[in-house]
């Protein structure tokens, strides 16, 4: 488990959420805060679940997660490289 921490007090939670939805559902907001692994997992999950008709849900989950993490960063707190804003993601393989 990595203990690398991310600090970005200039983070804008709304911008991070919008960027996660904007470009073909590619989670740009997560890339911007340094959570590359999570961004890739969200994108792959979106593509795979689109085949069964529910892929559109993943970007909304990603956007809300980015928003919550962005709020924490904006308050001057640090987040872990694998930290989740949504607690249920801790039980999903790959997100912890």
Secondary structure, DSSP 8 states (H G I E B T S, - for coil): ----EE--TT--HHHHHHHHHHTTT--HHHHHTT-HHHHHHHHHHHHHHHTTT-THHHHHHHHHHHHHHHHHHHTT--EETT--SSGGGGGSTT--
